[in-house]
Amino acid sequence: MPTEAVLNLIGGTFQAASTDRFEDVFNPSTGEIIAQVPLSGREDAQAAVIAAGRALSSWSQTPVIDRARVMFRYRDLLEQHFDDVARLITRENGKTLAESRAELRRGIEVVEFACGIPSLFMGRSLADVARDVDADVMRHPVGVCAGITPYNFPAMVPMWMFPIALVCGNSFILKPSEKVPLTANRIGELLLQAGCPEGVFNVLHGGRECVDALLESPGVAAISFVGSTPVAREIYRRGAEYGKRVQAAGGAKNFCLVMPDADPVLAVQALAAASFGCGGQRCMATSIAVPVGDAADSLIDRLAQHAGSLRVGPTHEGDDVDLGPLIRAQHVERVCSHIESAAEGGATVVLDGRRSEPGGGFFLDPSIVDHVAPEMDVARTEIFGPLLSVIRAATLNEALRMGRDCEFGNGASIFTRDGYAARRFRDDFPAGMIGINVGVPAPMAWFPFTGWNNSFFGDLHVQGTEGIQFYTRQKVTLTRWLKPTGDDPRDPVWRGS
Ligand code: NAD
C-alpha cells in the first residue's frame, strides 16, 4: 500500500516538496512504515525563506496584543485536540501515551507563557538623560527565524521556540526531525486555524541539505537548534560564520548522585523514571548513577528489581505499558553494542534488556551496568537509550570530580537529606539544571533551559525571558525636545505644578 508523502507547509498552504528524495517514517512500536518524508532541497528552503520574509512586514507591525491573541486561540485548539496530537506523537515517536501527553502539556505551557509576552515585551525609558533629552529602549523582532529540532520531543521542542518567536513579531520556519514529521504538520495546521497569517509559520521537511540552505540564506536572521552535540557545535559555528544569531542545545550525559542518607523509595523510583522514561531518549535522562559511600549495593538491588518489573511494549494501542520502543532498529543495535563493550571492559551487567526475539518494533528493555569506570566509553558517550551505568564513589568529592571530568553539562541530580551535601552539589556540580531530590530537573516554560559546556552553544537559552531576548533586538532612541520659539507660556513654571 502506498504510504502518505508528507507535505511542507509554506506560505499558508501544504504543498509537495520539489524533490524526488524521500525517507521512510516508521511506527517504532510495529516497525511499519507510516509515511514518507521528503528530503527538501535548496529550492524548497528558499521558497520557505521567501514566504516567511514576505509575511514579516505585516506581522511585525501587527500589535503585539493581537499576535498574543493568536496564541490564546492556539492554546484552546491544542486543548481541544490534545488527545489526537498526543496519539500522533506516540505513533511516530513510540513513547507512551502518558509521556506524549506530558510532553504536549509542557509545550502548551510555553504557549501560555507566550500569551503574556505583551507585558514582557515592554521597553524602558529614562527622562532627562541629558538636559531636555529623553532616552528609551524598545524591543524589535529579529526577522525570519528558523528552528531545527530533534526526534525525541516532536511537539515540545518546536514549542520551546515558535510561540515566543511569533509573539515577538518574527516569522518562523520549523525544520523538524525527519524521523517525526507528522506532529510538526499537525501543530502547524492548528496554528493556521488559530489565525496565524499565511507565511508567518512554515514547516520545511528534510535533513542536512535544507538546513545548510537555511544557514547560508541571508534571509534568515536567527537559528534555534536542539539536537546532538556534534551537529549543535557545527550549526553554531556555521551560523556565526553567516552572521546569524544562534542558540544551539546539544547532547548530554546526566549524573544522579545517591547519598547514603537518601530516601530509598524516592531515590529508586525517581532514578528508574529518569533513566528509563521515554526509553532513555531524553536530553535530561539520567545515564550515570553514582551511589556514594555504602549506598550502592541495596540501591542497585532495588533498582534492578524495579526496572525489571517495568512493562515494555507497543504504545500505539493504549495506556497499559510503562515504556515504549526506541526510535529505530539501528538505535537498538547501537545501545546493545554499548552493553556488550561495557561488559567486555569489565563492567557487570546487572540487568540485560537485550531481547533474543525483538519482534516487529524497535524494543530494548531497561538495562543496568554496574562497576563502570569513569574512563570507559559507556560512561563518556551519550547513548540515548534505556541503559544506566553505575559508577560507585567513595565520597561526595569523588562524585563531584566525575562531573568536572564530563564534557557535557545539561542536568544533574542528588538524592539526600543532608542540606550541606545538597548545597555543595548545587554550587559545585558543573551542570546548568540541578535536581535536589528531583530526578528530571527540566525547567518549565517560565525558566530558561540552561545547558552548560558541550550541552549548549550560545548565550541565550530557549524558554522564558531568555527566549524573548533571543528573538528580539533592542533599539535605543535619544530624543531632544526643542523649546518652542518665541514666548513659551509654560516658562518658567516647574513641570510638576
Ligand atoms: P540530531 O542531531 O541527529 O538531529 C537534530 C536535527 O538536526 C534534526 O532536525 C536533523 O535533521 C538535523 N541534522 C542532523 N544532522 C545534521 C547535519 N549534519 N547538518 C544539519 N542538520 C542536521 O539529533 P536527534 O537524534 O534527532 O535527537 C537526539 C539528540 O538531541 C540527543 O543528542 C539529545 O541529547 C539531543 N537533545 C537535546 C536537548 C537539549 O535541550 N539539550 C533536547 C532534546 C534533545
Residues whose N, C-alpha, C, O or C-beta is under 5 A from the ligand:
A	BS01	NAD	I148 T149 P150 Y151 N152 K175 P176 S177 E178 G206 G207 R208 V211 V226 G227 S228 T229 V231 A249 G250 G251 A252 C283 G451 S455
